[in-house]
Amino acid sequence: MRGVDACKALMNTKIPVLIIHGDKDTQAPVAMAYRLNNSCKSEKQMLIIRGAGHTDCYKIDPLRYENVVYEFIKNHIT
């Protein structure tokens, strides 16, 4: 995925975006989630899961994860 600029892509998107990120992610630091969120010009929502690493957001807080995803889909799919 070299050469891909997610921030640039989000600057140009018109679709709703949900960013879910763990605050203990060592592969993609949480600062990247904030950069992505700040770059996004469309409707957006961000969920930071405390104590979650790169792939365990759902495992750390499944109920919150499910509720946020459900509400996001409900609000943006017509």
Contacts in CASP RR format, 6 or more apart in sequence:
PFRMAT RR
TARGET T0000
AUTHOR 0000-0000-0000
METHOD contacts of the structure
MODEL  1
MRGVDACKALMNTKIPVLIIHGDKDTQAPVAMAYRLNNSCKSEKQMLIIR
GAGHTDCYKIDPLRYENVVYEFIKNHIT
6 36 0 8 1.000
6 39 0 8 1.000
7 35 0 8 1.000
7 36 0 8 1.000
7 39 0 8 1.000
8 39 0 8 1.000
10 17 0 8 1.000
10 36 0 8 1.000
10 39 0 8 1.000
10 40 0 8 1.000
10 41 0 8 1.000
10 42 0 8 1.000
11 39 0 8 1.000
11 40 0 8 1.000
11 41 0 8 1.000
12 41 0 8 1.000
13 40 0 8 1.000
13 41 0 8 1.000
13 42 0 8 1.000
14 42 0 8 1.000
15 42 0 8 1.000
16 42 0 8 1.000
16 43 0 8 1.000
16 44 0 8 1.000
16 45 0 8 1.000
16 72 0 8 1.000
16 75 0 8 1.000
16 76 0 8 1.000
17 40 0 8 1.000
17 42 0 8 1.000
17 43 0 8 1.000
17 44 0 8 1.000
17 45 0 8 1.000
18 44 0 8 1.000
18 45 0 8 1.000
18 46 0 8 1.000
18 47 0 8 1.000
18 68 0 8 1.000
18 69 0 8 1.000
18 72 0 8 1.000
19 33 0 8 1.000
19 36 0 8 1.000
19 37 0 8 1.000
19 40 0 8 1.000
19 44 0 8 1.000
19 45 0 8 1.000
19 46 0 8 1.000
19 47 0 8 1.000
20 46 0 8 1.000
20 47 0 8 1.000
20 49 0 8 1.000
20 57 0 8 1.000
20 65 0 8 1.000
20 68 0 8 1.000
20 69 0 8 1.000
21 28 0 8 1.000
21 30 0 8 1.000
21 32 0 8 1.000
21 33 0 8 1.000
21 46 0 8 1.000
21 47 0 8 1.000
21 48 0 8 1.000
21 49 0 8 1.000
21 52 0 8 1.000
21 57 0 8 1.000
22 30 0 8 1.000
22 33 0 8 1.000
22 48 0 8 1.000
22 49 0 8 1.000
22 50 0 8 1.000
22 51 0 8 1.000
22 52 0 8 1.000
22 53 0 8 1.000
22 54 0 8 1.000
22 56 0 8 1.000
22 57 0 8 1.000
22 60 0 8 1.000
23 30 0 8 1.000
23 48 0 8 1.000
23 49 0 8 1.000
23 50 0 8 1.000
23 51 0 8 1.000
23 52 0 8 1.000
23 53 0 8 1.000
24 51 0 8 1.000
24 52 0 8 1.000
24 53 0 8 1.000
25 52 0 8 1.000
25 53 0 8 1.000
25 54 0 8 1.000
26 53 0 8 1.000
26 54 0 8 1.000
27 54 0 8 1.000
28 54 0 8 1.000
30 48 0 8 1.000
33 46 0 8 1.000
33 48 0 8 1.000
34 46 0 8 1.000
37 44 0 8 1.000
37 46 0 8 1.000
43 76 0 8 1.000
45 68 0 8 1.000
45 72 0 8 1.000
47 57 0 8 1.000
47 64 0 8 1.000
47 65 0 8 1.000
47 68 0 8 1.000
49 57 0 8 1.000
49 60 0 8 1.000
49 61 0 8 1.000
49 64 0 8 1.000
49 65 0 8 1.000
50 60 0 8 1.000
50 61 0 8 1.000
51 60 0 8 1.000
52 59 0 8 1.000
52 60 0 8 1.000
52 61 0 8 1.000
53 60 0 8 1.000
57 65 0 8 1.000
58 65 0 8 1.000
END
